[in-house]
Amino acid sequence: MQKALITGVTGMVGSHMCDFLLKKTNWNIYGICRWRSNPDNVSHLINDKLKRLNFIYADLNDFSSLFKVLQDIKPDYIFHLAAQSFPKTSFDIPLDTLNTNILGTANLLECIKILKLKKTWVQICSSSEIFGRVSKENLPINEDCNFHPASPYAISKIGTDLLGRFYAEAYKINTITTRMFTHTGPRRGDVFAESTFAKQIAMIEAKHIEPIIKVGNLNSLRTYGDVRDAVRAYYMSLTTKPKRGEYYNIGGNHTCTVGDMLKELLSISNLKNYKIEIDKERLRPIDADLQVPNISKFQKHTKWKPEISFKKTMSDLLNYWRNKIKQ
């Protein structure tokens, strides 16, 4: 039976990756989590009836722990999803962001190189944030667009991106680099715009807070996708005629401003009377405000396409927070 390793299994994407693989495959799945990781996103999987899921303690910043995990498991597939993944937070903790995302990825790839895991396929999770401040004439953004990072997080993901491709070229490690554009859905952290909006709406509905929705930059243009479509794309990147060293832009098919996204959430809420206020703490020093992908390269290779509508994604996200605050 084949084996898959997921780094960052307790995150939004990692937990959905786990859900997908348990349903789609018969693989044995190993999820890396740190001793301090919050298990909420995988709590529904703790008593895995299929007994194919194993949680393992390790840390990207601890080379020895990664080495032991890879030496013991020798996975067929690795979904490298662990990261300090919050762009806004990265302005406050730039060194931790760079260390985790760049050196942590290097640690993982060095382990693979030393252990000579020549048959292992590795999905390296980069980000659309690497493109940063893109001019309108370069929309939609293809793989050859210049990098112009707008946060320490984006800089760290450029390092992640380049490391993935370097290890493929220099050491023949089977890496595929994915640059996912905005993706969201249930379990999205509340440091992201759409999730904090949904959380605030749910809390106002429940009369936990005053009817004031605090926002940042509402003019940023984004293309939204669903996390469940995203993990399916990650799976296909490693299983559909994978080509070592390739890199792909991937994203959804609904483009709108952050303000219009908020209007969608409000339209499916129970709110009638509310105020919207700019919160300066929610504004970044600079913003990647045009994030619209050209995903033709990935679609041509895999035939993948988004299946979950923007309306369903927003509805599921709001319902997630409604249930969350009842607990």
C-alpha positions in Angstrom: 0.0 0.0 0.0 1.3 3.4 -0.9 2.1 6.0 1.8 1.5 9.8 1.8 3.1 12.3 4.2 1.4 15.6 4.9 3.3 18.4 6.6 1.1 20.8 8.4 -1.7 18.3 8.7 -3.5 20.4 11.4 -3.8 23.4 9.2 -6.9 24.3 7.0 -5.3 22.9 3.9 -3.6 19.9 5.6 -6.8 18.8 7.2 -8.7 19.0 4.0 -5.9 17.1 2.2 -6.3 14.4 4.8 -10.1 14.3 4.3 -9.6 14.0 0.5 -6.9 11.2 0.6 -9.0 9.1 3.1 -11.9 9.3 0.8 -10.1 9.1 -2.6 -7.3 6.6 -2.0 -6.5 3.5 0.0 -3.1 5.0 1.0 -1.7 5.0 4.5 -1.5 8.6 5.6 1.0 10.2 7.9 0.4 13.7 9.2 3.2 15.7 10.7 2.2 18.1 13.5 4.2 20.0 16.2 3.7 19.3 19.8 1.9 22.6 20.2 -0.3 22.3 17.1 -4.0 23.0 17.7 -5.8 19.7 16.8 -9.2 21.3 16.2 -9.1 20.9 12.4 -8.4 17.2 12.6 -10.5 16.4 15.7 -13.1 14.6 13.4 -10.2 12.3 12.3 -8.7 11.4 15.6 -10.7 8.1 15.8 -10.0 7.2 12.2 -12.2 4.1 11.6 -10.1 3.1 8.6 -6.9 3.0 10.7 -5.0 4.5 7.8 -4.2 7.8 9.5 -1.2 8.3 11.7 -0.2 11.5 13.5 3.6 12.1 14.0 5.3 14.8 16.0 8.1 16.6 14.1 9.0 20.2 13.2 10.3 21.7 10.0 12.9 23.6 12.1 14.2 20.4 13.7 16.2 18.6 11.1 16.7 15.4 13.2 12.9 15.0 13.7 12.2 15.3 10.0 15.0 12.9 9.1 13.7 10.2 11.4 10.2 10.5 10.1 11.3 10.2 6.5 13.7 7.4 7.3 11.0 5.4 9.0 8.2 6.0 6.6 9.9 6.4 3.2 6.7 8.0 1.7 5.6 7.6 -1.9 4.1 11.1 -1.8 4.8 14.2 0.3 2.3 17.1 0.4 4.5 19.9 1.9 1.8 22.2 3.3 3.4 23.3 6.6 4.3 27.0 6.8 3.9 30.3 8.7 1.1 31.0 6.3 -0.3 34.4 7.4 0.9 37.3 5.2 -0.3 40.0 7.7 1.3 38.3 10.6 4.6 38.0 8.7 5.1 41.8 9.1 5.3 41.2 12.9 7.4 38.0 12.8 9.5 38.3 9.6 12.5 36.2 10.9 10.3 33.3 12.1 8.4 33.4 8.8 11.6 33.3 6.7 13.2 30.6 8.9 10.1 28.3 8.9 9.2 28.6 5.2 12.7 28.7 3.6 15.0 26.8 6.0 12.2 24.5 6.9 11.6 23.6 3.3 15.4 23.2 2.8 15.5 20.8 5.8 12.8 18.6 4.3 14.5 18.5 0.8 17.9 17.8 2.4 16.5 14.9 4.2 15.0 13.5 1.0 18.4 14.0 -0.8 20.4 12.4 2.0 18.1 9.4 2.3 18.1 9.0 -1.6 14.3 8.9 -1.8 14.4 8.8 -5.6 10.9 7.5 -6.0 9.2 10.0 -3.7 7.0 12.7 -5.3 6.9 16.0 -3.4 4.4 18.8 -3.8 6.0 22.1 -2.8 3.3 24.5 -1.7 4.4 28.0 -2.9 1.9 30.8 -3.2 0.4 33.4 -5.5 1.7 36.0 -3.1 5.2 35.6 -4.7 3.9 37.8 -7.6 2.9 40.5 -5.2 2.3 43.9 -6.8 1.4 43.1 -10.4 0.5 45.7 -13.0 -2.9 45.4 -14.8 -1.3 44.7 -18.1 0.1 41.5 -16.7 -3.3 40.1 -15.7 -4.2 37.3 -15.6 -0.9 36.2 -14.0 0.9 33.3 -15.7 3.9 31.4 -14.5 6.4 33.7 -16.2 5.3 36.9 -14.4 8.0 38.6 -12.4 8.1 38.3 -8.7 7.4 41.5 -6.8 6.7 40.4 -3.2 4.6 42.6 -0.9 5.2 40.9 2.5 7.9 38.9 4.4 5.6 35.9 3.8 5.7 36.5 0.0 9.5 36.7 0.2 9.6 33.4 2.2 7.4 31.7 -0.4 9.8 32.8 -3.2 12.5 31.0 -1.3 10.2 27.9 -1.0 9.4 28.1 -4.7 13.0 28.3 -5.8 14.1 25.6 -3.5 11.6 23.2 -4.9 12.8 23.8 -8.5 16.5 23.8 -7.5 16.4 20.4 -5.8 14.6 19.0 -8.9 17.3 20.3 -11.3 20.4 19.8 -9.1 19.6 16.5 -7.3 16.8 15.0 -9.4 14.3 15.1 -6.6 10.8 14.7 -7.8 9.3 18.0 -6.9 6.2 19.8 -8.3 5.7 23.4 -7.2 2.2 24.7 -6.9 1.3 28.4 -6.6 -2.2 28.4 -5.3 -4.2 31.7 -5.5 -6.7 32.7 -2.8 -8.5 29.6 -1.5 -10.8 29.4 1.4 -13.6 27.5 3.0 -14.3 25.8 6.4 -11.5 25.9 8.9 -9.9 29.0 7.4 -8.0 31.0 10.0 -9.6 34.2 11.2 -6.5 36.2 10.2 -7.7 36.1 6.6 -10.2 38.6 5.3 -13.0 36.4 4.3 -12.8 34.3 7.4 -12.6 37.2 9.9 -15.7 38.7 8.1 -17.6 35.5 8.4 -16.6 35.2 12.0 -17.7 38.7 12.8 -21.0 38.2 11.0 -21.6 35.0 12.9 -20.8 36.7 16.2 -23.1 39.6 15.5 -25.9 37.2 14.5 -25.4 35.5 17.9 -25.4 38.9 19.6 -21.9 38.3 21.0 -20.6 41.6 19.7 -21.9 44.9 18.5 -23.1 45.1 14.8 -19.9 46.6 13.6 -17.8 44.7 11.0 -14.2 45.8 11.0 -12.3 45.6 7.7 -9.0 46.4 6.0 -8.5 47.0 2.3 -11.8 46.3 0.5 -10.4 47.3 -2.9 -8.0 44.4 -3.4 -8.9 42.2 -6.4 -8.9 38.5 -5.8 -9.8 35.3 -7.6 -11.4 33.0 -5.1 -11.2 29.2 -5.0 -12.4 26.5 -2.6 -9.9 24.7 -0.4 -11.5 21.4 -1.3 -10.8 22.1 -5.0 -7.3 23.1 -4.0 -6.4 19.8 -2.3 -7.8 17.9 -5.3 -5.4 20.0 -7.5 -2.5 19.1 -5.2 -3.3 15.4 -5.5 -3.5 15.6 -9.3 -0.2 17.5 -9.5 1.5 14.4 -8.1 -0.6 11.7 -9.7 -1.4 12.9 -13.2 1.6 12.3 -15.4 3.9 14.3 -13.0 6.9 16.0 -14.5 9.8 16.6 -12.2 10.6 20.3 -11.5 7.4 21.7 -13.0 5.6 24.6 -11.5 2.0 25.7 -11.8 -0.3 28.6 -11.1 -3.6 27.2 -9.7 -6.8 29.1 -8.6 -10.5 29.4 -8.7 -12.7 31.1 -11.2 -14.6 33.8 -9.3 -12.9 37.2 -9.4 -14.1 40.1 -7.3 -12.9 42.7 -4.8 -12.6 42.0 -1.1 -15.5 44.4 -0.7 -17.7 42.4 -3.1 -16.8 39.2 -1.2 -18.0 40.9 2.0 -21.3 41.8 0.2 -21.7 38.1 -0.7 -21.3 37.0 2.9 -23.7 39.7 4.1 -26.3 38.7 1.5 -26.4 35.1 2.9 -26.4 36.3 6.6 -29.3 37.3 8.8 -28.0 40.8 9.4 -30.2 43.8 8.7 -28.6 46.7 10.6 -24.8 46.9 10.8 -21.9 49.2 10.2 -18.6 48.7 8.3 -15.6 50.4 9.8 -12.0 50.5 8.5 -9.6 49.1 11.2 -6.1 50.5 10.5 -4.6 47.4 12.3 -6.0 45.3 9.4 -4.2 47.2 6.7 -0.8 45.9 5.5 2.1 48.3 4.8 1.8 47.3 1.2 -0.7 44.9 -0.4 -0.7 42.4 -3.2 -3.9 43.9 -4.6 -4.3 42.3 -8.0 -4.4 38.5 -7.7 -6.0 37.0 -10.8 -4.4 33.7 -12.1 -3.9 32.2 -15.5 -4.3 28.5 -14.8 -4.2 27.2 -18.4 -0.8 25.4 -18.0 -2.1 23.3 -15.1 -5.5 22.7 -16.7 -3.9 21.6 -20.0 -1.7 19.1 -18.1 -4.2 17.7 -15.7 -7.7 18.6 -16.9 -8.4 19.9 -13.4 -11.0 22.6 -13.0 -12.8 24.2 -10.0 -16.1 22.4 -9.1 -17.3 24.3 -6.0 -19.1 27.6 -6.6 -18.1 30.8 -4.8 -21.5 31.0 -3.2 -21.2 27.6 -1.7 -17.7 28.4 -0.5 -18.9 31.5 1.3 -22.0 29.8 2.7 -19.9 26.9 4.0 -17.4 29.3 5.6 -20.1 31.3 7.3 -21.8 28.1 8.6 -18.4 26.9 9.9 -18.1 30.0 12.1 -21.8 29.8 13.1 -21.1 26.3 14.4 -17.8 27.2 15.9 -19.1 30.0 18.1 -21.8 27.7 19.5 -19.3 25.3 20.9 
